[in-house]
Amino acid sequence: MIKKGLMVRLTPKPGKEKEVEDFLNSGLAIVMEEPGTITWYAVKIGNSEFGIFDTFEKDEGRKAHLSGKLAEALMAKAPELLSKDPVIEQVDIIASK
């Protein structure tokens, strides 16, 4: 049962929106290799904000994702692409369909 999640908000620097979108699209291949990541969504919130929402059965999957290749790549690219640090929130799933 899916019990854990992550909500991440990304605010691109002006003019870097396309690069952030491209980065997120490239992230799909990375998370496909993570057995503990059940679902992963990259979303566009209006014209100047992006987000990631992912789910996990257990906290171990979430911890592995947070220390995985995509998180590492995001933190490396953040100073170049983002106007502020990513906002990363750990959430508990209370209901899902």
Secondary structure, DSSP 8 states (H G I E B T S, - for coil): ---EEEEEEE-B-TT-HHHHHHHHHHHHHHHTT-TTEEEEEEEEETTTEEEEEEEESSHHHHHHHHTSHHHHHHHHHHHHHBSS--EEEEEE-----
